[in-house]
Amino acid sequence: MKLFWIILFSTFIHHSFAQDWTIKVDYIYDYVSEYSDGLATIEKDGHYGFINDNGKIVIPPKYDHTSGFYNGVATVEKDGLFFVINKEGKQISDDYEAAHRSGYVYAPNEDIDVKKNGKWGILDSLMNVVLPCQYENPPNVFGDRVIVFEADGKVGMKTRTNEEVLPSIYDYIYCYGDYFFCELNDSAAFFSRSGEQVTSFKYGNFLLPQFADGYFVVSYYKSLFKKEVLNSKLEVVGSVNRNYDHIDESLFITYDSNYVNGVLDIETNQWKIKHDSLSLSVYDSGHLIYTTPSKKKGLMDISGKVLIPAGHYSFYNIDQFSMKDLGIVGLDLEVNEPGIHRKFYCYSTGFIPPVDYEYIQISDCGQYISATRGGITTVYNIDGRILGENFLTGSQAKIHGGGLSVKNDKGKYGLIQFK
């Protein structure tokens, strides 16, 4: 009996104090997704359903395909038909040939793209028809404006009440803040949200504008090297015939009349950094990659302070977080032998993991780093301390809401929660 209590107490100590994670959903599913809008998708015997934060099934696995919940609704497929359900599992839309969340995977909006009789339209989150199913491809929604695609391949713009803003005569239309960049016959011009033409068709469409912090870097029609910088009023603020790479606010990497590159404040025309021997490029809004004449690379901040001395490195951004926010740098060691060499570097602590990984991602909350090699994941905090390792996850593993989908040696999935 005494031995029993010793073993029980030791187990309690191990799971309660030694581990930085707990099993939130047991290993009984064929797949468990990350949580979205409070629910996670589960797969069992080839069908999909949903569980809540406590791991309880709230919508049984009965669908052939599902999207994650967003704004209280999800699109599902059953027996070849697509429709929208709410969190009680009730169908709240008509049946369609296809249905999916409008927008991009990592930047969805509240609308639903739906297809009927071979044509696409849009529903809002209340299942009201925004645009009828009459377009060749799913329309692109940008606030109160919608880019529509006609059967002849031409593109136009309408309001959410189906009123025409721009006729369907353009080759493509891109949204940049308060302006739309319209391509026509290999050249392009800017238009306002009301449909007013703001510039002439003098810009090229081979290289699309760079747009950040209210500035545009645009190239001229039939000239890749003739560029200019426009402010938020589309006024020219940068000299033509230079190359500009935006860093942050009014700071750009460019070069002077002697082809010496550096960091220029385009509003004050003052140079913050100049280097005649180093080549500079943008890492993120607060940091620059510098390359020496011997092709070694290092990292500095925008004041010129060196953070990582030059070496045989290449740098990459990790996920959507910048090191300016978290102090994390994506770091590859450049070697001659084949294989992927990918690490991260915590410049605040100087930590570099001893293992090379294939994929490195930062959690949505910015607290955890998941590093995967050969389908096995190690989880670190942002200072480099290991919180858990040897998790079977597959090729890429990202933590959402502190939860990570993992599987056991029998191929069944569960969900672990980090503290």
N, C-alpha and C positions, 0 to 999 in steps of 0.2 A: 504493500500500500504506500509506504514511504517513497519507494522508487517511482510509483505512478505519479505522485504529486510533484516530485522533482522534475520528471519528464514534462508534465503538463505546464509547470511554472517556466521551465526553460523554453518550451514552445511559445508560451505567451510573451516572454521577454523578447524572443527572436522576431516575432511578427509585430509586436507593438512598438519596439524601440529600435531594432536593428534595421528594419526596412523603412524606406522612404516612400513606399507605395503599398496599396492594398488591392485585393481582387474585388472589383465592383460588380462585374457580371461574370458568372461562372462559364467554364469552357464547355458549352453545350450547343453552340451555333456554328454554322458553316462560314459565317462572316458576321462581323460587327463593325459598323462604321463609327466615325467620330460623332459626337452630339451636334445637332443643328436645331436651333429653336427649341431646345429642351428635350428633343427626342433623337434616338439613334436608330439607324436602319439595321435590321437583323436579317440574315438569310438562314433558312432551314429547309432541307429537302427541295431545294430549287425554287423556293418561294420567299417573298420578302414581306416584312412587317416592321413594327416599330416598338421600342421599349422606352420607358421613361427614365428619369434620373436615378431611380431606385432599382433599375433593372427589371421592372415588371412589364410584361407584355400589355400594351394598351391598344394596339392594332395587330391582330393575328397575322402571321406570315401567309398570305393568300394571293399576293400579286406577283406577276411575272417580272416586273421591273418597277422601281420607284426612284424618285429624286428625294433629296433631303427636305425637311420642312423649312419653310422660310415665311415669315409673316403669317404664320398660322395655317398655311396650306402646303400641299405637296402634289406633284403630278405622279400618277401611277399608270401602269399598263396591266390589263387583264384580258386574256383571250383575244389579243390583237387590237383591242380598243384602248385609247388613252383618255383619261379624265382627271379631274382635280378632286381631292378629298380634304376634309378638315381634320383636326386632331382627334375627333371622335370616330374617324374612319368613314364618315358619311360622304357619299358622292355629292358634290355641289355644282358640277358643270355638266354640260352635254357630253356625249361621246365624240371623240375625234380620231382622225387617222394618226395624229402625232400631237404631243403637247410637251412643252418643257419651259423651264424658267427663262424669262427674257434676260438679256444682258450676258455678261461673261461669267465663267465658272467661279472666279474669285471676287466678282463684283456684280452679283445679281441685282435685279430691281424687283419691284412688286408686281410686275406684269407677267402674263403667261402667253407664250407663243403657241398658237393652235393651228392645226391644218385640217381642212375639210375640202373634199372634192379636188384634191391636188393643189390647193391654194392656201396661203398663210394669212393669218390675221392675229389680233391681240385681244386678250381679256385683261381687265384689271383685277385686283385682289378680291373684289366683291363679285366677280364673274360677269360684270357688265362688258359689252362689246365696245372696245376702244376703236379698232379698225376691223371691218369685215374681212372674211377670208377671200381675198381677191388678188393677192400678190404672189409673185413667183418664189420669193425667198422670205424668211422671217424678217419683218421690219426691225430696224434698230431704234430704240427709244433713248432720247436724250432730254430728260425732263419733260417739257411741254411740246417738244418737237420730235417727229418720227420720220426716219429715213425709210423710204419705200422703194421696192425693186419691182419693175414692170417686166412683162413677158418678153419685151424686145431687148432686154438687157440694160435699159436706161434707168436712171435713178432720180428720184425727186424727194421733196420734203412736204409733210403735212403737219397739221396740229393734231392734238389728241381728240379733237372733235371732227376729224376727217376733212378739214378745210385746207386747200392748197396754199403752201408758202412758197415753194419753188417748183416749177414744172418738171416733169420727168423727162429731161433732155440731157442730163449729165452722165458722165461715165462712172463717177463715184463721188460721194460726199462724205467728208470726215468732220467730226465735231472737235473743236478746240476752244473750250471755255465758252465765251459769249459769241464766238464766230464759227462759221462753217466754211471749210476749204473745199471748193467745188472744182472737180476736174472736167475738162472738156477739150477733146482733140489734142491731147498731150500737154496742155498747159492748164494752169489753175489760178483761181482768184478767191479772195475772201468775201463772204457775204455775212450780213448780220442775221440775228434770229428772226427778224421781221421779213427777211428775204431781200433786203436792199444790198446791192453790190457795192462793196467798200473799196476794193482795189481793182485794177485792171488784170487781165489774164496774162501776167508777166512772169509768173512763177512756174517752176518745173514740178512735175509729179513723180520724177524718178526717185528723188529723195524727199520724203514727206517732212513737213516742218517739225522741228523740235519745239516743244511748248512746256514751259515750267515757270512758276512764279510770275505769270503775266507777261513773259517774254517769248517771242517767236524767233527761231533761227530758220530762215527760208533760203532756198537756192533759186536762182533765176532759170527761166525757160532755156533749155538746151545749153546750160552752163553749170556743171557740178561745182565749180570752184568760185563762181561769183555768188556770194551770199550777203545777206544783210540781217541785222537784228531789229525787230519791231517791238515796240512796247505794247501795253494793253489797249492803246488807242490806235494801234497799227501805224504809229509814227516811227520813222527810221531813226534809230539811236546808235547803230553800229556801222562802221565804215564798210563799204563794199570791198570784195576781193580778199577777204580774210576768212579763215576757218574759225568758227566759234563753237566751244563746248560749254554748255551751261553747268555751273557748279551749284550756286545757291543765290537766291534773290538776284542782285544785279552783278554778281561775280561770274566771269567767264574765263576759260583758258583760251588764249589767242596768241598772236605774235606781233611784234612791232615792225617798223619799216626795214629793220636789219635782220628780220626773221629770227629774232630772239623770242622764245616763248615765255609765257608767264601768266599771272592771274591779274586780270584787268577789271576794275569796277567801271562798268559801261556807262553809268550815270554821271560819275565824277571825272571819268577818263584818267583815273589814277591807277598806277600799277601797284599791286600788293606784293607780288613776288615776280622776280625775273631770273631766268637761268639760261645762260648761253651754252652750257654743257649738258644739261639734263633735259630730257623730254618728259613733259607732264601730260597726264590724262586723269579723268575724273573717276574716283572710286565711289564716293557718295557725296552728299551735300556738305560734308565737313572735312573731307579727306581726299588726297591726291596720290596717285601712283606716279612714282618717278622712275625713269629708266636712264641708266648711265651709258656712256659711249661703249662700254663693254657688254651691254645688253642685260646687265643685272637690274633687278627691280626692287624697290623699297616703297615705304609708305610714309607720307608726311601729312600734317594738318594744313589748313589753308593759310596759316601764318608762316609756314615753311619749316616748322619744327619736325624733325625726323622721329617717327614712332617705331618704324621697323627698318633697320639698316639694309642696304641693298644686298641682295643675294640671288640665287637661282630660284626665284619664286614666280608664281603667277597669282593674281588676286581675283576673287570673285565675291559678289554679294551673296549673303546667305538669306534666302527667302525674302520676305517683305520688310524685315527689320534691318536698319542700317547700324553700323558699328558706332555711329554718332550717338545713338540712343542707348546701346547696350554694351559697347566696348568689345564687340566680337568682330573678327576679321575672317573671311574665307581665305584659305591659304593652300596653294598647291606647290609642291616641291617639283621643280622641273628637272627631270632626269632623262637619260638616254634609253633606259630600259623600258619595255612596254608595261602598261598597267595604269590604273587610276591611282593617283596620289593626292588625296584630299584631306585636309585637316582644318581645324579652326584655331584661332589664336585669340586669347583674352588679353588685350593689351593692358588692361588695368592690373592684372595679376601676373602676366607673363606666361600663362599656362598654354602649352601645346600638347594635345593628346599623343600618346606614344604609338597609336595605331592609325594607319591610313584607312579612310572610309570611301565608299562609293557615293553615298548621299548624306548630306548634313542639312538638317532643318531646325528652325527655331519655332517654338510653340506659339499659338495665337496670343497668349498672354505675355510672351517674351521672357518667361522664367526658366524654360527648359530647352535643352538642345538634344535632339535625337540624331544619333550617328549610326549609319547602317552599312554593313559589309556582309556580302553573301547572304542576305536575308535575315541577318541577326543584328539586333539593335542594342546599343548602349545609350543610356540617358544620363546627361550631365545637367547640373545647374549652370547658370551663366558665369560662374567663377571657376568651372572646371571640375567640381567634385562629382564623382560618380554616384548617381542615385539608384541605379539598377542596370543590370547587364544581362546578356545572353537571352534577350527576348526574341522569340520567333515572330517576325512581323511581315516578311516579304521584302520587296525591293526598297520601298520608301515608307517611312513611318513618321507621321507628324502628330504631335500631341495637341488636342483641342480640349479646352476647358480642364486641363490637367489629366485627361484620360487618353490612354493609348490602347488601340486594338491589337491584341496579340493572340497567338494560337499555341496549343500544347503539342506534344509529340504525336498525338493522334489526329492532328489536323483540324481540331475544333477551336473556334474562336471564343474569346472572352474579352473583357475590358478591365484594365487595371487603372487605378487612380493614384496620382502622385500627390503627396501632401503639400 
